[in-house]
């Protein structure tokens, strides 16, 4: 059973008197094999391990050297083990915005501010509590 697109292809080939399968001559097979070998060699050359001394800048070769920083100021980090523990599922900036908004709004309860923000009371309460605790930990250090 063939699909409609296969049927259309067959009709076109039949209308143009083209063979459905184009036979390859020995020369074409040889040329395809050579091209495949060239591509494989080029890929192997690209993926081959290189001498790391050539790639490492002279600054990094000296002991106790400070690693270079990128344009945005973040240090280039060597991939290693990931950080331990649970990943943070809260956003510090969002918690700070909620806290600042609640302070400036003049709302007397979390419930009032939650209706203004169109969020749940619990969500607002948790965000404000997280921000307060983070601020307290920063002061204690």
C-alpha positions in Angstrom: 0.0 0.0 0.0 1.5 3.3 -1.0 0.7 6.9 0.1 -0.8 9.5 -2.2 2.6 11.3 -2.4 4.2 8.1 -3.6 1.5 7.6 -6.2 2.0 11.2 -7.5 5.7 10.5 -7.7 5.1 7.4 -9.7 2.8 9.2 -12.1 5.3 12.0 -12.7 8.2 9.5 -13.3 6.0 7.5 -15.7 4.8 10.7 -17.6 8.4 11.8 -18.1 9.6 8.4 -19.0 12.2 8.4 -16.2 13.5 5.2 -14.6 12.2 4.9 -11.0 15.7 3.9 -9.8 18.7 5.5 -11.3 21.4 2.8 -11.8 24.9 3.8 -10.7 27.8 3.1 -12.9 31.2 2.0 -11.5 32.6 5.5 -12.0 29.8 7.1 -10.1 30.1 4.6 -7.3 33.9 5.2 -7.1 33.4 9.0 -7.1 30.7 8.7 -4.3 33.1 6.4 -2.3 35.9 9.0 -2.6 33.7 11.8 -1.6 32.5 9.8 1.4 36.1 9.1 2.4 37.0 12.8 2.1 34.1 13.8 4.3 35.0 11.2 6.9 38.6 12.4 6.9 37.5 16.1 7.3 35.2 15.1 10.2 37.9 13.1 11.9 40.3 16.1 11.5 37.8 18.5 13.1 36.9 16.1 16.0 40.4 14.9 16.6 41.9 15.8 20.0 44.5 18.6 19.8 47.4 19.5 22.0 45.9 21.5 24.8 49.1 23.5 25.3 48.5 25.2 22.0 44.9 26.1 23.0 45.7 27.3 26.5 46.7 31.0 26.8 50.1 31.7 28.4 48.4 33.4 31.4 46.6 30.2 32.3 49.8 28.2 32.0 51.4 30.0 35.0 50.5 28.7 38.4 48.1 30.7 40.6 46.9 32.6 37.5 43.5 34.4 37.7 41.2 33.0 34.9 40.1 35.5 32.3 36.6 36.9 32.6 34.1 37.3 29.8 32.7 40.6 28.7 29.7 40.4 31.0 32.0 39.8 34.0 31.2 36.2 34.6 34.2 34.0 35.2 34.8 31.1 32.8 34.0 28.1 34.9 35.4 24.6 34.3 32.6 22.1 34.1 32.7 19.8 37.1 30.3 18.4 39.5 27.0 20.2 39.7 26.1 22.0 42.9 24.7 19.8 45.6 21.2 20.1 47.0 17.8 21.1 45.7 17.7 23.7 43.0 15.9 26.9 43.9 12.4 27.1 42.6 11.9 30.7 43.6 13.0 34.0 42.1 14.8 36.4 44.4 14.0 39.4 42.2 10.3 38.6 42.0 10.1 38.1 45.8 11.8 41.5 46.3 9.3 43.2 43.8 6.4 41.7 45.7 7.8 42.8 49.0 8.5 46.4 47.8 5.1 46.6 46.2 3.3 45.4 49.3 5.2 48.0 51.4 4.4 50.9 49.0 0.8 49.8 48.3 -0.4 50.6 51.8 -2.5 47.5 51.9 -3.0 46.3 55.5 -3.3 42.6 54.8 -1.7 40.1 52.4 -5.2 39.3 51.2 -5.8 42.9 50.0 -2.5 43.0 48.2 -3.1 39.5 46.7 -6.4 40.8 45.1 -4.5 43.8 43.7 -1.8 41.6 42.2 -4.2 38.9 41.1 -2.3 36.2 43.0 -3.2 34.0 45.9 -2.8 35.2 49.5 -0.5 32.2 50.2 1.8 33.1 47.3 2.1 36.7 48.4 2.7 35.7 52.0 5.4 33.1 51.1 7.2 35.6 48.8 7.3 38.3 51.5 8.4 35.8 54.1 11.2 34.5 51.9 12.4 38.0 51.2 12.4 38.9 54.9 14.4 35.8 55.8 16.9 36.4 53.0 17.4 40.0 54.2 17.8 38.8 57.8 20.4 36.2 56.7 22.3 38.9 54.8 22.4 41.1 57.8 23.6 38.3 60.1 26.6 37.6 57.9 
